């Protein structure tokens, strides 16, 4: 019997783009497996937003330490008639043996910042590229979408209902994990509840109501089984003519026994219906009864409903939260930043050039520092060369990442380095935490960090652009590259 797979992590090193393997064989044949440094960063904020939430590093760390080629993987590659036996023997012993630096999961992130930094030999660094981007890109997209929805709800109770609309089983699991980091209160995905320790939520579907001879019998049957968890779905037939009336009958019987109840709407004019339902509940003497809404909700819809003081206690969000809605992907890329030069036995910075300035990369080994003002508010992020001192209490000048004339001076009250080493010689650093603890820490980090940013950066529409600038040392290095290589 095949072993039951209980999580969505892919450990086969075949989970890579084919050209990584063809390049790897080329490096191997040419004796080019020198040490290199790669950065992962992203180019623009999704959803025309002002911030993103960093997610996926937890599952990446789980995957990368077990990333290897099985014997059946090797046999498959051999069947393609493109790889030499010597190279396949090399792959048999492949493991990631390098170092990794990363932001803490849940960190608020901005374009151009190296959010993952890999130090490894060239072959290892190339083969893991797809793994790194796949884990970070998708989960950061979904965590960001969720944070926007959570903020739009005024940090209300948002339940993730997206399993059936997610992009396949792994999409559902990764999305649920990311939504919890981004602020969701719980999930309908039961397996994610087990594996990640996320609270599971849900009551009934329309099929439950339709399976009984009458709506009232359906509500009473559910209330009898789950008296402390009864939320009645009231739009199966007619929300105002029957749904709310039967919910009040079944709910009043629960209240007599010392329980509370709630109702949920999944269709119709949410603004109008919730107001009418609230009137009926209050008139019947149940101001404590709750109202939950669902049905294709987005941050824009939720923001409008909240701004209009619509009487809604909690939100069930599925499709748009777990798929990214109108944004199909996160723009994370993985670029070479430095390589070992055998002739000089030094690590030399490298830089990608482009006719589009925003696609030029920042050369060298770098860290990122967050500057805070005297009130504890995040003021700017600085990308600096590793070893440069970015100090609190000292006024310094910083430069626009496109190396144009824009610059500013700032004396930070506090400086926080954002990249931390998480893998050394292929092994994770520190004690491995449970999935539940990992997510709890990431979720708290997201909430705490969002509090440090001005509301202008968190607006759903037309947010203010947060400063991400270069240190003087990195600016000078980049300008030197440009002068030497651009004609």
C-alpha positions in Angstrom: 0.0 0.0 0.0 1.3 3.5 -0.9 2.3 5.7 2.0 -0.3 8.3 2.8 0.9 11.8 2.1 -0.2 14.2 4.8 1.2 17.5 3.6 1.7 19.4 0.5 5.5 19.8 0.5 7.3 18.4 -2.6 10.7 17.1 -1.7 11.8 15.8 -5.1 14.5 17.9 -6.6 12.8 17.4 -10.0 10.6 20.2 -8.7 12.7 22.6 -10.7 12.6 24.2 -14.2 14.3 21.9 -16.7 16.8 24.5 -17.8 18.2 24.6 -14.3 19.3 21.0 -14.9 20.7 21.6 -18.3 22.6 24.6 -17.0 23.7 22.5 -14.0 25.2 19.8 -16.2 27.0 22.6 -18.2 28.5 24.0 -15.0 29.5 20.5 -14.0 31.2 19.7 -17.3 33.0 23.1 -17.4 34.2 22.9 -13.8 32.3 26.0 -12.9 30.7 25.0 -9.6 32.1 28.0 -7.7 30.5 29.7 -4.7 27.8 32.3 -5.6 25.2 34.5 -3.9 21.6 34.8 -5.2 19.0 37.3 -4.0 15.2 36.8 -4.1 13.3 40.1 -4.3 10.1 41.3 -5.9 9.5 44.1 -8.4 6.1 45.7 -7.6 3.4 45.6 -5.0 0.4 43.4 -5.9 -3.2 44.9 -5.9 -1.8 48.4 -6.5 -1.2 48.3 -2.7 1.3 50.0 -0.4 2.7 46.9 1.3 3.1 43.1 1.1 3.3 40.4 3.7 6.2 38.0 3.6 5.1 34.3 3.8 6.2 30.9 2.7 9.7 30.8 4.3 8.4 28.3 6.9 7.4 25.7 4.3 10.5 26.5 2.2 12.8 25.7 5.2 11.0 22.4 5.7 11.4 21.5 2.0 14.9 22.6 1.3 16.6 20.5 3.9 15.0 17.3 2.3 15.3 18.4 -1.3 17.0 15.5 -3.2 16.8 13.2 -6.2 15.4 9.7 -5.6 16.6 6.7 -7.7 13.4 6.9 -9.7 14.1 10.6 -10.4 17.6 9.7 -11.7 16.1 7.0 -13.9 13.6 9.5 -15.3 16.4 11.9 -16.1 18.4 9.2 -17.7 15.5 8.3 -20.0 15.6 11.8 -21.5 19.0 11.0 -23.1 20.4 14.5 -22.2 22.5 13.8 -19.1 25.8 12.1 -18.7 26.2 9.2 -16.3 28.8 11.2 -14.3 26.4 14.1 -13.8 23.6 11.8 -12.8 25.9 10.2 -10.2 26.5 13.8 -8.9 22.8 14.3 -8.6 22.4 11.1 -6.7 24.2 12.7 -3.8 22.7 16.2 -4.3 21.6 18.0 -1.1 21.5 21.7 -0.4 24.6 22.4 1.6 24.7 26.1 1.5 23.6 29.0 3.7 20.4 31.0 3.7 19.4 34.4 5.1 15.7 35.4 5.2 13.3 37.9 6.7 11.1 36.7 9.6 7.8 35.3 8.3 5.1 37.9 8.6 7.4 40.8 7.9 6.0 43.7 5.9 8.1 43.9 2.7 8.6 46.2 -0.2 10.0 46.0 -3.8 13.7 45.5 -4.5 14.5 44.3 -1.0 16.4 40.9 -0.9 13.9 38.9 1.1 15.9 35.7 0.7 19.7 35.5 0.2 21.4 32.2 -0.8 25.1 31.4 -0.4 25.9 28.1 -2.1 27.8 26.5 -5.0 26.4 27.5 -8.4 24.7 24.1 -9.1 22.9 24.0 -5.8 21.8 27.6 -6.1 20.4 27.1 -9.6 18.5 23.9 -8.8 16.7 25.4 -5.8 15.5 28.5 -7.6 12.1 27.2 -8.5 11.6 25.8 -5.0 12.4 29.2 -3.4 10.2 31.2 -5.8 7.3 28.8 -5.6 7.0 28.8 -1.8 7.6 32.5 -1.3 5.7 34.0 -4.3 2.3 32.3 -3.8 2.1 32.5 -0.1 3.2 36.1 0.0 0.5 37.0 -2.6 -2.2 35.3 -0.5 -1.0 36.6 2.9 -1.0 40.1 1.4 -4.5 39.7 -0.1 -5.7 38.5 3.3 -4.1 41.4 5.2 -5.9 43.8 2.9 -9.2 42.1 3.5 -8.5 42.0 7.3 -7.7 45.7 7.3 -10.8 46.5 5.2 -12.9 44.7 7.8 -11.4 47.0 10.5 -9.5 44.0 11.8 -12.7 42.0 12.2 -13.3 38.2 12.2 -12.5 37.0 8.7 -13.0 33.3 8.0 -11.3 31.6 5.1 -13.7 29.5 3.0 -11.5 28.9 -0.1 -10.7 25.2 -0.3 -13.1 24.4 -3.1 -11.9 27.4 -5.3 -8.2 27.1 -4.7 -5.7 26.0 -7.4 -5.5 22.3 -6.6 -4.8 20.6 -3.3 -1.4 22.2 -2.7 -2.8 25.6 -3.6 -5.5 25.1 -1.0 -3.1 24.0 1.7 -0.5 26.8 1.0 -3.3 29.4 0.7 -4.9 28.4 4.0 -1.5 28.7 5.7 -0.9 32.1 4.2 -4.3 33.5 5.0 -3.8 32.7 8.7 -0.5 34.7 8.6 -2.3 37.5 6.8 -5.0 37.8 9.5 -7.7 35.3 8.9 -9.3 34.1 12.1 -9.8 30.5 11.0 -10.4 28.2 8.0 -12.9 25.7 6.6 -9.9 23.5 5.5 -9.9 20.7 8.1 -6.6 19.2 7.0 -5.0 22.6 7.5 -6.5 22.7 10.9 -4.8 19.5 11.8 -1.4 20.2 10.2 -1.0 23.9 11.0 -3.0 24.3 14.2 -5.4 26.8 12.5 -8.9 27.1 14.1 -11.4 25.3 11.9 -14.8 26.9 11.3 -18.1 26.3 9.5 -21.7 25.3 10.1 -24.1 24.3 7.3 -24.5 24.5 3.5 -27.7 25.0 1.5 -27.8 21.3 1.0 -28.4 20.8 4.7 -31.4 23.0 4.6 -32.7 21.4 1.4 -32.3 17.9 2.8 -35.1 18.4 5.3 -38.8 18.7 4.7 -38.8 22.3 5.9 -36.3 25.1 6.6 -37.4 25.2 10.3 -36.8 21.5 10.7 -33.3 21.9 9.3 -32.5 24.7 11.7 -34.0 22.8 14.7 -32.1 19.6 13.8 -28.8 21.5 13.6 -29.5 23.4 16.9 -30.1 20.1 18.7 -26.8 18.7 17.6 -24.7 21.8 17.9 -26.4 24.1 20.4 -23.4 26.3 21.1 -22.2 26.5 17.5 -25.5 27.3 15.6 -25.3 29.7 12.7 -28.3 29.4 10.5 -27.9 29.8 6.7 -31.0 31.9 5.9 -30.9 32.5 2.2 -31.8 29.0 0.8 -35.4 30.0 -0.1 -36.1 33.6 0.9 -34.0 35.5 3.4 -36.7 37.9 4.7 -39.9 36.0 4.1 -38.8 32.6 5.6 -35.1 32.4 6.5 -34.8 35.0 9.2 -38.3 34.1 10.6 -37.4 30.4 11.0 -33.9 31.3 12.4 -35.6 33.4 15.1 -37.9 30.5 16.0 -35.0 28.0 16.3 -32.8 30.6 17.8 -35.3 31.6 20.5 -35.4 27.9 21.6 -31.6 28.0 21.9 -31.7 31.2 23.9 -34.2 29.7 26.4 -31.6 26.9 27.0 -28.8 29.5 27.6 -27.2 29.5 24.2 -26.7 32.2 21.6 -27.1 31.9 17.8 -26.2 33.6 14.6 -27.3 33.8 11.0 -25.4 33.8 7.7 -26.2 35.3 4.3 -24.6 34.0 1.2 -26.4 35.9 -1.6 -28.4 38.9 -2.5 -28.0 42.6 -1.7 -25.8 42.2 1.4 -26.1 45.9 2.5 -29.9 45.9 2.4 -30.5 42.4 3.7 -28.2 42.6 6.7 -29.9 45.8 7.8 -33.4 44.2 7.5 -32.2 41.0 9.2 -30.6 43.1 12.1 -34.0 44.9 12.5 -35.8 41.5 12.7 -33.4 40.1 15.2 -33.5 43.2 17.4 -37.3 43.4 17.2 -37.5 39.8 18.4 -35.3 40.6 21.4 -32.0 39.1 20.2 -29.5 42.0 19.8 -26.7 39.5 20.7 -27.4 37.3 17.7 -24.6 37.6 15.1 -24.7 38.1 11.4 -22.1 36.6 9.1 -21.9 37.2 5.3 -20.1 35.5 2.5 -20.4 35.4 -1.4 -17.5 36.7 -3.6 -16.3 39.2 -1.1 -13.3 41.5 -1.8 -11.5 44.1 0.2 -13.2 46.8 -1.8 -16.7 45.4 -1.1 -15.9 44.9 2.6 -14.4 48.4 2.9 -17.6 49.9 1.5 -19.9 47.9 3.7 -17.8 48.8 6.8 -17.8 52.5 5.8 -21.6 52.4 5.6 -21.9 50.9 9.1 -23.5 47.7 7.7 -24.4 45.5 10.7 -22.0 42.6 10.0 -20.2 40.7 12.8 -17.9 38.4 10.7 -17.0 37.7 7.1 -16.6 34.4 5.1 -14.2 35.0 2.3 -13.1 32.3 -0.2 -12.3 32.7 -3.9 -10.7 36.1 -4.0 -8.6 35.5 -0.8 -7.1 32.2 -1.7 -6.5 32.8 -5.4 -5.3 36.4 -5.3 -8.4 37.6 -7.0 -7.5 40.1 -9.7 -3.7 39.6 -9.2 -2.6 36.2 -10.5 1.0 36.1 -9.1 3.6 37.8 -7.0 6.5 39.3 -8.9 9.3 37.6 -7.0 12.5 36.9 -9.0 15.8 35.2 -8.2 19.0 36.9 -9.4 22.8 36.4 -9.1 24.3 39.1 -6.9 27.9 37.9 -6.4 30.3 35.1 -7.5 33.7 33.7 -6.5 36.4 34.7 -8.9 39.0 31.9 -9.0 41.7 34.2 -10.5 41.6 36.6 -7.6 40.2 34.3 -5.0 37.6 36.9 -4.0 33.9 37.2 -4.1 33.0 39.7 -6.8 29.6 41.5 -7.1 27.7 41.1 -10.3 24.8 43.2 -11.7 22.1 42.6 -14.3 21.6 45.4 -16.8 18.4 46.3 -18.7 17.0 49.0 -20.9 14.3 49.2 -18.2 15.9 50.8 -15.1 13.5 49.0 -12.7 14.8 45.6 -14.0 18.5 46.4 -13.2 19.6 44.5 -10.1 21.5 45.8 -7.1 25.0 44.2 -7.0 26.8 42.6 -4.1 26.0 40.9 -0.8 23.4 43.0 0.9 21.2 43.3 4.0 18.1 45.4 4.6 17.6 47.7 7.6 14.3 49.2 8.8 14.6 52.7 10.2 12.2 53.9 12.9 11.5 57.4 14.1 11.3 58.5 17.8 7.7 57.4 17.9 8.4 53.9 16.9 7.0 54.4 13.4 8.7 52.8 10.4 10.1 55.6 8.3 12.2 53.9 5.5 13.9 50.6 4.5 17.6 50.8 3.5 19.3 48.2 1.3 23.0 48.3 2.2 26.1 46.3 1.5 26.9 43.6 4.0 29.3 45.2 6.5 28.1 48.7 6.1 27.1 50.3 9.3 23.5 51.7 9.5 23.4 53.2 12.9 20.7 54.7 15.1 21.2 58.2 16.3 23.4 59.2 13.3 22.1 61.3 10.5 22.9 59.6 7.1 22.0 60.2 3.5 20.2 57.6 1.5 19.5 57.3 -2.3 16.7 56.3 -4.6 17.0 52.7 -5.8 17.0 53.8 -9.4 20.1 55.9 -8.7 18.5 59.1 -9.8 18.8 62.5 -8.2 16.3 61.8 -5.4 17.8 61.3 -1.9 17.0 62.1 1.7 18.7 62.4 5.1 17.4 60.8 8.2 18.5 60.1 11.8 16.9 56.9 13.0 15.9 56.4 16.6 16.0 52.6 16.0 17.6 50.4 13.3 16.4 46.9 12.7 18.3 44.4 10.4 15.7 42.3 8.5 17.8 39.5 7.0 18.7 36.8 9.5 20.6 33.5 8.9 18.2 30.6 8.9 20.3 27.8 7.3 24.0 27.0 7.7 25.8 24.3 5.7 22.4 23.0 4.6 21.0 22.6 8.1 18.4 24.8 9.8 19.6 27.1 12.6 17.9 27.0 15.9 15.2 24.8 17.3 12.5 23.6 14.9 9.1 24.8 16.0 5.8 23.1 15.4 3.7 24.4 12.5 1.2 25.9 14.9 3.9 27.8 16.8 5.6 28.9 13.5 2.3 30.3 12.2 1.4 32.0 15.6 4.7 33.8 15.6 4.4 34.9 12.0 0.8 36.1 12.5 1.8 38.1 15.6 4.8 39.6 13.7 2.5 40.7 10.8 0.1 42.4 13.2 2.8 44.1 15.2 4.6 45.3 12.1 1.5 46.7 10.5 0.9 48.8 13.6 4.3 50.5 13.0 3.3 51.8 9.6 1.3 54.9 9.0 -2.3 54.4 7.8 -1.4 56.1 4.5 0.7 53.1 3.5 -2.2 50.7 4.3 -5.0 52.4 2.3 -6.9 50.1 0.0 -6.9 52.8 -2.7 -4.0 55.1 -3.6 -1.7 54.2 -0.8 1.4 56.4 -0.1 4.6 54.9 -1.4 7.0 53.8 1.4 10.7 54.7 1.0 13.1 51.9 0.0 16.5 53.5 -0.6 20.1 52.5 -1.1 23.0 53.2 1.3 25.8 55.3 0.1 28.1 52.3 -0.4 25.6 50.4 -2.5 24.8 53.5 -4.5 28.4 54.0 -5.3 29.0 50.4 -6.2 25.9 50.4 -8.5 27.0 53.7 -10.2 30.5 52.2 -10.7 29.0 49.2 -12.5 26.8 51.5 -14.7 29.7 53.8 -15.7 31.9 50.8 -16.6 29.2 48.8 -18.5 26.7 51.2 -20.0 27.7 52.9 -23.2 
